[in-house]
Amino acid sequence: MIFGNGFTRMLLGIWLWQLIKWQGPAFLIGLGTGWVIWG
């Protein structure tokens, strides 16, 4: 497994974001971070 791969890290990031998304207020933090990253 290539965890150093950018695509894999992206998938892990999306997975973590999905977990955070359901934590209520934390969703706003994840969304704000997403805007900064994906701008």
CHARMM internal coordinates of N, CA and C (Angstrom, degrees):
IC EDIT
DIST 1 N 1 CA 1.4640
DIST 1 CA 1 C 1.5287
ANGL 1 N 1 CA 1 C 109.13
DIST 1 C 2 N 1.3053
ANGL 1 CA 1 C 2 N 115.89
DIHE 1 N 1 CA 1 C 2 N 132.16
DIST 2 N 2 CA 1.4650
ANGL 1 C 2 N 2 CA 120.81
DIHE 1 CA 1 C 2 N 2 CA -174.87
DIST 2 CA 2 C 1.5356
ANGL 2 N 2 CA 2 C 109.40
DIHE 1 C 2 N 2 CA 2 C -102.44
DIST 2 C 3 N 1.3295
ANGL 2 CA 2 C 3 N 116.32
DIHE 2 N 2 CA 2 C 3 N 85.86
DIST 3 N 3 CA 1.4625
ANGL 2 C 3 N 3 CA 119.35
DIHE 2 CA 2 C 3 N 3 CA -178.46
DIST 3 CA 3 C 1.5174
ANGL 3 N 3 CA 3 C 111.80
DIHE 2 C 3 N 3 CA 3 C -74.22
DIST 3 C 4 N 1.3385
ANGL 3 CA 3 C 4 N 116.18
DIHE 3 N 3 CA 3 C 4 N -12.78
DIST 4 N 4 CA 1.4518
ANGL 3 C 4 N 4 CA 120.04
DIHE 3 CA 3 C 4 N 4 CA 178.73
DIST 4 CA 4 C 1.5216
ANGL 4 N 4 CA 4 C 110.78
DIHE 3 C 4 N 4 CA 4 C -82.90
DIST 4 C 5 N 1.3328
ANGL 4 CA 4 C 5 N 116.03
DIHE 4 N 4 CA 4 C 5 N -7.81
DIST 5 N 5 CA 1.4579
ANGL 4 C 5 N 5 CA 121.10
DIHE 4 CA 4 C 5 N 5 CA -178.26
DIST 5 CA 5 C 1.5247
ANGL 5 N 5 CA 5 C 110.25
DIHE 4 C 5 N 5 CA 5 C -71.48
DIST 5 C 6 N 1.3356
ANGL 5 CA 5 C 6 N 117.16
DIHE 5 N 5 CA 5 C 6 N 134.21
DIST 6 N 6 CA 1.4621
ANGL 5 C 6 N 6 CA 121.47
DIHE 5 CA 5 C 6 N 6 CA -178.25
DIST 6 CA 6 C 1.5188
ANGL 6 N 6 CA 6 C 112.35
DIHE 5 C 6 N 6 CA 6 C -60.18
DIST 6 C 7 N 1.3415
ANGL 6 CA 6 C 7 N 116.92
DIHE 6 N 6 CA 6 C 7 N -38.51
DIST 7 N 7 CA 1.4655
ANGL 6 C 7 N 7 CA 120.88
DIHE 6 CA 6 C 7 N 7 CA -178.96
DIST 7 CA 7 C 1.5249
ANGL 7 N 7 CA 7 C 110.37
DIHE 6 C 7 N 7 CA 7 C -65.87
DIST 7 C 8 N 1.3341
ANGL 7 CA 7 C 8 N 115.81
DIHE 7 N 7 CA 7 C 8 N -40.67
DIST 8 N 8 CA 1.4673
ANGL 7 C 8 N 8 CA 120.12
DIHE 7 CA 7 C 8 N 8 CA 178.92
DIST 8 CA 8 C 1.5179
ANGL 8 N 8 CA 8 C 110.41
DIHE 7 C 8 N 8 CA 8 C -64.31
DIST 8 C 9 N 1.3399
ANGL 8 CA 8 C 9 N 115.73
DIHE 8 N 8 CA 8 C 9 N -42.39
DIST 9 N 9 CA 1.4703
ANGL 8 C 9 N 9 CA 119.51
DIHE 8 CA 8 C 9 N 9 CA 178.67
DIST 9 CA 9 C 1.5194
ANGL 9 N 9 CA 9 C 110.08
DIHE 8 C 9 N 9 CA 9 C -63.33
DIST 9 C 10 N 1.3294
ANGL 9 CA 9 C 10 N 117.26
DIHE 9 N 9 CA 9 C 10 N -36.43
DIST 10 N 10 CA 1.4585
ANGL 9 C 10 N 10 CA 120.69
DIHE 9 CA 9 C 10 N 10 CA 178.52
DIST 10 CA 10 C 1.5234
ANGL 10 N 10 CA 10 C 109.85
DIHE 9 C 10 N 10 CA 10 C -63.27
DIST 10 C 11 N 1.3381
ANGL 10 CA 10 C 11 N 116.22
DIHE 10 N 10 CA 10 C 11 N -44.23
DIST 11 N 11 CA 1.4638
ANGL 10 C 11 N 11 CA 120.52
DIHE 10 CA 10 C 11 N 11 CA 179.67
DIST 11 CA 11 C 1.5254
ANGL 11 N 11 CA 11 C 110.39
DIHE 10 C 11 N 11 CA 11 C -63.29
DIST 11 C 12 N 1.3322
ANGL 11 CA 11 C 12 N 116.71
DIHE 11 N 11 CA 11 C 12 N -41.99
DIST 12 N 12 CA 1.4650
ANGL 11 C 12 N 12 CA 120.57
DIHE 11 CA 11 C 12 N 12 CA 178.12
DIST 12 CA 12 C 1.5238
ANGL 12 N 12 CA 12 C 109.86
DIHE 11 C 12 N 12 CA 12 C -63.25
DIST 12 C 13 N 1.3287
ANGL 12 CA 12 C 13 N 116.30
DIHE 12 N 12 CA 12 C 13 N -39.53
DIST 13 N 13 CA 1.4608
ANGL 12 C 13 N 13 CA 120.76
DIHE 12 CA 12 C 13 N 13 CA 179.08
DIST 13 CA 13 C 1.5185
ANGL 13 N 13 CA 13 C 111.17
DIHE 12 C 13 N 13 CA 13 C -63.24
DIST 13 C 14 N 1.3361
ANGL 13 CA 13 C 14 N 116.40
DIHE 13 N 13 CA 13 C 14 N -43.05
DIST 14 N 14 CA 1.4649
ANGL 13 C 14 N 14 CA 121.17
DIHE 13 CA 13 C 14 N 14 CA 178.65
DIST 14 CA 14 C 1.5227
ANGL 14 N 14 CA 14 C 109.74
DIHE 13 C 14 N 14 CA 14 C -63.89
DIST 14 C 15 N 1.3383
ANGL 14 CA 14 C 15 N 116.58
DIHE 14 N 14 CA 14 C 15 N -42.48
DIST 15 N 15 CA 1.4637
ANGL 14 C 15 N 15 CA 121.42
DIHE 14 CA 14 C 15 N 15 CA -179.83
DIST 15 CA 15 C 1.5254
ANGL 15 N 15 CA 15 C 110.59
DIHE 14 C 15 N 15 CA 15 C -61.12
DIST 15 C 16 N 1.3562
ANGL 15 CA 15 C 16 N 115.75
DIHE 15 N 15 CA 15 C 16 N -45.65
DIST 16 N 16 CA 1.4607
ANGL 15 C 16 N 16 CA 120.21
DIHE 15 CA 15 C 16 N 16 CA 178.94
DIST 16 CA 16 C 1.5223
ANGL 16 N 16 CA 16 C 110.08
DIHE 15 C 16 N 16 CA 16 C -63.75
DIST 16 C 17 N 1.3441
ANGL 16 CA 16 C 17 N 116.78
DIHE 16 N 16 CA 16 C 17 N -38.93
DIST 17 N 17 CA 1.4632
ANGL 16 C 17 N 17 CA 120.79
DIHE 16 CA 16 C 17 N 17 CA 179.75
DIST 17 CA 17 C 1.5194
ANGL 17 N 17 CA 17 C 110.21
DIHE 16 C 17 N 17 CA 17 C -64.27
DIST 17 C 18 N 1.3339
ANGL 17 CA 17 C 18 N 116.77
DIHE 17 N 17 CA 17 C 18 N -39.03
DIST 18 N 18 CA 1.4617
ANGL 17 C 18 N 18 CA 120.77
DIHE 17 CA 17 C 18 N 18 CA 177.92
DIST 18 CA 18 C 1.5256
ANGL 18 N 18 CA 18 C 110.34
DIHE 17 C 18 N 18 CA 18 C -61.99
DIST 18 C 19 N 1.3317
ANGL 18 CA 18 C 19 N 117.17
DIHE 18 N 18 CA 18 C 19 N -38.86
DIST 19 N 19 CA 1.4664
ANGL 18 C 19 N 19 CA 120.37
DIHE 18 CA 18 C 19 N 19 CA 178.29
DIST 19 CA 19 C 1.5249
ANGL 19 N 19 CA 19 C 110.10
DIHE 18 C 19 N 19 CA 19 C -65.76
DIST 19 C 20 N 1.3329
ANGL 19 CA 19 C 20 N 116.24
DIHE 19 N 19 CA 19 C 20 N -46.74
DIST 20 N 20 CA 1.4646
ANGL 19 C 20 N 20 CA 121.66
DIHE 19 CA 19 C 20 N 20 CA -179.31
DIST 20 CA 20 C 1.5273
ANGL 20 N 20 CA 20 C 110.60
DIHE 19 C 20 N 20 CA 20 C -63.14
DIST 20 C 21 N 1.3431
ANGL 20 CA 20 C 21 N 116.06
DIHE 20 N 20 CA 20 C 21 N -36.12
DIST 21 N 21 CA 1.4600
ANGL 20 C 21 N 21 CA 121.79
DIHE 20 CA 20 C 21 N 21 CA -175.88
DIST 21 CA 21 C 1.5254
ANGL 21 N 21 CA 21 C 112.15
DIHE 20 C 21 N 21 CA 21 C -55.02
DIST 21 C 22 N 1.3185
ANGL 21 CA 21 C 22 N 116.50
DIHE 21 N 21 CA 21 C 22 N -32.14
DIST 22 N 22 CA 1.4673
ANGL 21 C 22 N 22 CA 119.81
DIHE 21 CA 21 C 22 N 22 CA -176.48
DIST 22 CA 22 C 1.5235
ANGL 22 N 22 CA 22 C 112.82
DIHE 21 C 22 N 22 CA 22 C -91.59
DIST 22 C 23 N 1.3333
ANGL 22 CA 22 C 23 N 116.91
DIHE 22 N 22 CA 22 C 23 N 6.03
DIST 23 N 23 CA 1.4638
ANGL 22 C 23 N 23 CA 120.16
DIHE 22 CA 22 C 23 N 23 CA -178.42
DIST 23 CA 23 C 1.5325
ANGL 23 N 23 CA 23 C 112.23
DIHE 22 C 23 N 23 CA 23 C -91.76
DIST 23 C 24 N 1.3417
ANGL 23 CA 23 C 24 N 115.89
DIHE 23 N 23 CA 23 C 24 N 18.96
DIST 24 N 24 CA 1.4666
ANGL 23 C 24 N 24 CA 119.20
DIHE 23 CA 23 C 24 N 24 CA 176.74
DIST 24 CA 24 C 1.5256
ANGL 24 N 24 CA 24 C 112.23
DIHE 23 C 24 N 24 CA 24 C 76.54
DIST 24 C 25 N 1.3569
ANGL 24 CA 24 C 25 N 117.51
DIHE 24 N 24 CA 24 C 25 N -122.28
DIST 25 N 25 CA 1.4688
ANGL 24 C 25 N 25 CA 122.35
DIHE 24 CA 24 C 25 N 25 CA -178.60
DIST 25 CA 25 C 1.5219
ANGL 25 N 25 CA 25 C 113.23
DIHE 24 C 25 N 25 CA 25 C -52.39
DIST 25 C 26 N 1.3246
ANGL 25 CA 25 C 26 N 116.96
DIHE 25 N 25 CA 25 C 26 N -28.80
DIST 26 N 26 CA 1.4606
ANGL 25 C 26 N 26 CA 120.47
DIHE 25 CA 25 C 26 N 26 CA -179.70
DIST 26 CA 26 C 1.5259
ANGL 26 N 26 CA 26 C 110.03
DIHE 25 C 26 N 26 CA 26 C -61.97
DIST 26 C 27 N 1.3419
ANGL 26 CA 26 C 27 N 116.59
DIHE 26 N 26 CA 26 C 27 N -23.86
DIST 27 N 27 CA 1.4649
ANGL 26 C 27 N 27 CA 120.87
DIHE 26 CA 26 C 27 N 27 CA 178.80
DIST 27 CA 27 C 1.5215
ANGL 27 N 27 CA 27 C 110.66
DIHE 26 C 27 N 27 CA 27 C -59.87
DIST 27 C 28 N 1.3332
ANGL 27 CA 27 C 28 N 116.41
DIHE 27 N 27 CA 27 C 28 N -40.13
DIST 28 N 28 CA 1.4651
ANGL 27 C 28 N 28 CA 120.56
DIHE 27 CA 27 C 28 N 28 CA 179.19
DIST 28 CA 28 C 1.5228
ANGL 28 N 28 CA 28 C 110.73
DIHE 27 C 28 N 28 CA 28 C -63.44
DIST 28 C 29 N 1.3279
ANGL 28 CA 28 C 29 N 116.27
DIHE 28 N 28 CA 28 C 29 N -37.78
DIST 29 N 29 CA 1.4648
ANGL 28 C 29 N 29 CA 120.43
DIHE 28 CA 28 C 29 N 29 CA 178.79
DIST 29 CA 29 C 1.5227
ANGL 29 N 29 CA 29 C 109.79
DIHE 28 C 29 N 29 CA 29 C -66.01
DIST 29 C 30 N 1.3406
ANGL 29 CA 29 C 30 N 116.03
DIHE 29 N 29 CA 29 C 30 N -44.47
DIST 30 N 30 CA 1.4639
ANGL 29 C 30 N 30 CA 120.45
DIHE 29 CA 29 C 30 N 30 CA 179.38
DIST 30 CA 30 C 1.5172
ANGL 30 N 30 CA 30 C 110.88
DIHE 29 C 30 N 30 CA 30 C -64.10
DIST 30 C 31 N 1.3417
ANGL 30 CA 30 C 31 N 116.48
DIHE 30 N 30 CA 30 C 31 N -39.72
DIST 31 N 31 CA 1.4575
ANGL 30 C 31 N 31 CA 120.67
DIHE 30 CA 30 C 31 N 31 CA 179.97
DIST 31 CA 31 C 1.5221
ANGL 31 N 31 CA 31 C 110.09
DIHE 30 C 31 N 31 CA 31 C -64.41
DIST 31 C 32 N 1.3295
ANGL 31 CA 31 C 32 N 116.19
DIHE 31 N 31 CA 31 C 32 N -44.83
DIST 32 N 32 CA 1.4642
ANGL 31 C 32 N 32 CA 120.57
DIHE 31 CA 31 C 32 N 32 CA 178.62
DIST 32 CA 32 C 1.5181
ANGL 32 N 32 CA 32 C 111.14
DIHE 31 C 32 N 32 CA 32 C -61.30
DIST 32 C 33 N 1.3321
ANGL 32 CA 32 C 33 N 115.69
DIHE 32 N 32 CA 32 C 33 N -41.47
DIST 33 N 33 CA 1.4636
ANGL 32 C 33 N 33 CA 119.88
DIHE 32 CA 32 C 33 N 33 CA 178.43
DIST 33 CA 33 C 1.5188
ANGL 33 N 33 CA 33 C 109.90
DIHE 32 C 33 N 33 CA 33 C -64.68
DIST 33 C 34 N 1.3313
ANGL 33 CA 33 C 34 N 116.18
DIHE 33 N 33 CA 33 C 34 N -38.70
DIST 34 N 34 CA 1.4667
ANGL 33 C 34 N 34 CA 120.76
DIHE 33 CA 33 C 34 N 34 CA 179.14
DIST 34 CA 34 C 1.5246
ANGL 34 N 34 CA 34 C 110.90
DIHE 33 C 34 N 34 CA 34 C -61.71
DIST 34 C 35 N 1.3346
ANGL 34 CA 34 C 35 N 116.55
DIHE 34 N 34 CA 34 C 35 N -40.69
DIST 35 N 35 CA 1.4628
ANGL 34 C 35 N 35 CA 120.02
DIHE 34 CA 34 C 35 N 35 CA 179.43
DIST 35 CA 35 C 1.5247
ANGL 35 N 35 CA 35 C 110.50
DIHE 34 C 35 N 35 CA 35 C -63.35
DIST 35 C 36 N 1.3508
ANGL 35 CA 35 C 36 N 115.65
DIHE 35 N 35 CA 35 C 36 N -38.28
DIST 36 N 36 CA 1.4699
ANGL 35 C 36 N 36 CA 119.92
DIHE 35 CA 35 C 36 N 36 CA 179.92
DIST 36 CA 36 C 1.5232
ANGL 36 N 36 CA 36 C 110.44
DIHE 35 C 36 N 36 CA 36 C -67.74
DIST 36 C 37 N 1.3506
ANGL 36 CA 36 C 37 N 116.05
DIHE 36 N 36 CA 36 C 37 N -43.13
DIST 37 N 37 CA 1.4662
ANGL 36 C 37 N 37 CA 120.12
DIHE 36 CA 36 C 37 N 37 CA -177.03
DIST 37 CA 37 C 1.5235
ANGL 37 N 37 CA 37 C 111.47
DIHE 36 C 37 N 37 CA 37 C -71.83
DIST 37 C 38 N 1.3232
ANGL 37 CA 37 C 38 N 116.44
DIHE 37 N 37 CA 37 C 38 N -48.23
DIST 38 N 38 CA 1.4686
ANGL 37 C 38 N 38 CA 119.57
DIHE 37 CA 37 C 38 N 38 CA -173.52
DIST 38 CA 38 C 1.5284
ANGL 38 N 38 CA 38 C 112.22
DIHE 37 C 38 N 38 CA 38 C -90.80
DIST 38 C 39 N 1.3739
ANGL 38 CA 38 C 39 N 116.87
DIHE 38 N 38 CA 38 C 39 N -17.07
DIST 39 N 39 CA 1.4454
ANGL 38 C 39 N 39 CA 125.14
DIHE 38 CA 38 C 39 N 39 CA 174.80
DIST 39 CA 39 C 1.4978
ANGL 39 N 39 CA 39 C 114.99
DIHE 38 C 39 N 39 CA 39 C 31.50
END
COOR INIT
IC SEED 1 N 1 CA 1 C
IC BUILD
